[in-house]
Amino acid sequence: MRELLILGAGTAGTMVANRLRRRLSPAEWRIRVVDSELRHFYQPGFLFLPFGIYRPNQVVRPKRRLIAAGVEVWEAAAERIDPEHRRVHLATGQELPYDILILATGTQPRPDQVEGMLGDDWGHRVFEFYTYEGAVRLAERLRNWAGGRLVVHISEMPIKCPVAPLEFAFLADWWLRRRGLRDRVELIYVTPLSGAFTKPVASRVLTDLLDHKRIQVVTDFAVARVDNERHALIGWDGREVPYDLLVTVPPNLGAAVIELSGLGDEMNYVPTDRHTLQAQGHSNIFVLGDATDLPTSKAGSVAHFEAEVLTENILAQIRGNPFPARFDGHANCFVETGFGKAILLDFNYRLEPVPGRFPLPWLGPMTLLGESRLNHWGKLAFEWVYWHWLLPGRSIPFVRAELSMAGKVIPAGVWTPETASSMSKR
């Protein structure tokens, strides 16, 4: 009996476990998943909890129910990985061997990494919505908030779901207007980036939306500390951003087990081959989801596309064949903009988000890089798709792991010969 071990049973780990269980013989391969958290969270729903769009029980389910029969689930914390002896040491003192190891250990918000962030204002004036508990606490605070200076802040990049802070700002504008509070609130978006988003074309579209909604933007802000007495963000360059209510995205770091095992970079992300998803320097270790150091979004769609590629590559390695699949950095995400509308982004390593239709040319029905009500309903419908289609490891019709150029309109200056050449090879 050969051993396939997966660390992490979040979105990425669950999808790849379910896919591989269907493809590998139970008589030849034992699949184990290790995770200390017993609950599975629909993390895109955290954004909706503070505004009452979703209920708390809508975004959480028991993990065991979501993992295929025939996969062993170990409810324990992985403490250290020993690549030389192909073993994982658990916090319980047990050891698990592996022939193939998949790291799906994710990323976590770490407010302790910013001086003063966990000070007296934490849970009173300072909140986050990247955890279930944090989003629920913020919802409770917003119910009785009468207005003031609301600051939405990103500490540093990369973060899980890089558009979520923008979505929060847009939804806050909508929510405040609906409650008749918008004129009492100064809404400010503070980012370490030089614009609203990491890609120029999308950044221009999103910046225009921020301007239209009267959301002030503070760019290139590197936070040094949170001053709890003066209720202000203090930047390394001396700039200050006062707040009455601060909704922050703390620094995101990879799992401690990666650091303790010497497998990560300075942020505990695993150096990963950007196309094969093999851990650099380790032929029998693979990485997917937020645990990688890949130059693409840490988002559920990326984990989905990676899981498709990784499944084929692991099967090929088992058979002694070359890797047949290459991950191209494909990511897509809906950006809620408030008032029942959303924008859809679809991009990869080479091509930034551009206008067009998705997933079918001319027909769509989704609009790329443009607001539409259908995009909003698509985002809401995705919750059902997530629980019943993606986690079980099924592919979505018309949406491939490889980025499709069908339906995309390439602005001048975006489509370069290098990009065209790289895309034509896929």
Buried (B, 14 or more C-beta within 10 A) or exposed (E): EBBBBBBBBBBBBBBBBBBBBEEBEEEEBBBBBBBBEEEBBBBBBBBBBBBEBBEBEEBEBEBEEBBBEBBEBBBBBBBBBEBEEBBBBBEEEEEBBBBBBBBBBBBBBBBEBBEBBBBEBBBEBBBBBBBBEBBBBBBEBBEEBEBBBBBBBBBBBBBBBBBBBBBBBBBBBBBBBEBEBBEEBBBBBBBBBEBBBBBBBBBBBBBEBBEEBEBBBBEEBEBBBBBBEEBBBBBEEEBEBBBBBBBBBBBBBBBBBBBBBEBBEEBBBBBBBBBBBBBEEBEBBBBBBBBBBBEBBBBBBBBBBBBBBBBBBBBBBBEEEEBEBBBBBBBBBBBBBBBBBBBBBBBBBBBBBBBBBBBEEEEBEBBBBBBBEBBBBBBBEBBEEBBEBBBBBEBEEEBEBBBBBEBBEBEEEBBEEEBBEBBEEE
